[in-house]
């Protein structure tokens, strides 16, 4: 007779994961994380990073973003209103934000999955947050969530 622990306890695929080495350069890792966030959204600030599942200290990401700014790869400033603290953006994202701000409203509809990183409702975009569930969708009309 099999015990309760033996039934299904080892279901699924398992593999041995190597122990992380202690010689990882934290600065390089922070820059990689900062670049990941920049590629995802085009701009980065603390409140946006806190919603991420990547748990990396904001102070290290912030230092990496400052280094990227010193190299001329990133711009610092105030790009998203309503949020305090430092904000950083890719130069092309700054241009896009300025261009979109000047365009007249045309009723453009964009639908994204609620699990998409573009689901910023309740974080940056006003409104009640849309739960990150695979079967849900978020509809934006002219950049604002449709109710």
N, C-alpha and C positions, 0 to 999 in steps of 0.2 A: 504494500500500500504506500502511495506517495503522500508525503506531508503537505500541508497547505503552502509552505514556503517554496516547494519545488514546482508547483503548478504555475506556469506563466511568469515566474519571477525573473527569468532571464530572456524574456521575449524581445524580439527586435535584433538589430545588428549592433555589435559592440566592437570597438577597436581600442587599442592602447594609445593614449595620447601622451606624447612626450612631455616631460616636465619642462616648463619654460625656464630658459637660462637666465641667470642674473646679469649677464653682460648686455642686455638690451639697452640701447641708447634711448632714454626717455624723451629727449628733445626730438629725435627723428620720429619716434612713434607719435608724439604730439603733433608734429607737422603733418604726418600722414592722416591723422584723425581730422585735423583742421582742413586739409585739402579735400577729404571725403565730404565733410559738411558743406564746403564751398561748392563742390561739384553738384551736390544734391540740391541746394537751394539758391546758390548764387550769392547769398549774404548769410552772415552768422552773428548771433548775439546770444547771451547767456540763457534767456528764457526759452529760446528755440532749442538749444543744445540739451537743456534739462529734460525735454520730452523724448529724447533719444534713448534707445536701449543700450547703446555703447556707453559704458560707465567709465569715463575718463575725467579726471579733475578739470574743471573749467579753467582754473588758474594756469594749468599747463597748456591747454588749448589756446588761451588768451595770449600767453607769451609767444607761442608758435605763430599766431596770427600777427602779432606785433613784428616778429622777425620777417614774416612774409611781406608786411607793409614796408619795412625798412629796405627790402630788396626791390620794391616797386611792383610786386606781383598782386598785391591786395590794396584796397583803399579803405581807410578808416573814416568814420563820420556818423551821421544820423540818417539812416535810410528808411527805417520803419518807425512811424510815430507811435507814441504811447508806451515805449519801452525805454528804461533807463540803462545806463552803462554803455560800454563801448560796443560799437557795431562795426563789422568788417564786411566788405563785398568785393567780388571780382569786378574789374573795370567794365566789362561788357554787361554785367548785371546792373551797374549804376546807370549806364546808358539806356538800357531797356526800361528801367523804372522811370527815368525821366521822360522817355518817349511815350510810355503807356499813360503816364499822368496827364500828358497834353492831349491825348486822343479823346474825341467826343464818344459818348456812350452809344454803342450800336446794338445792344441786346445780344452780344455774343455769348453763347452757352458752351460751357466746358464741363464734361462729366468725368470724374475720377473715382476710382475705387476708394472706399474708406480706409483701406490699409496703405494706400499710396502716401509717400512722404509729402505730397502736395495737399493732403488733407490737413490744412492748418486752421480749420474752423475751431474757434474757442481758444486758439493759441495766439495767432496773429490776426486772423480774420474775425470780426465780431460775430457773435452768435453762440448758441449752445454747442459744445463739442460733439462731434459725430463719432460714436464709438468705432474703433478700428476693427471692424468685423468684415470678413471676406465677402459676404453677401450684400453689404450695404454700399450705396453710392452717394457721392456728394456732387451736387450740381451748382456750378457758379454761373452767374449771369453778370457780365462785365466785371468779373473779379470778385463779386460778392456772392455769398451763399444764397441760393434760392430757398425760400421758406415753403 
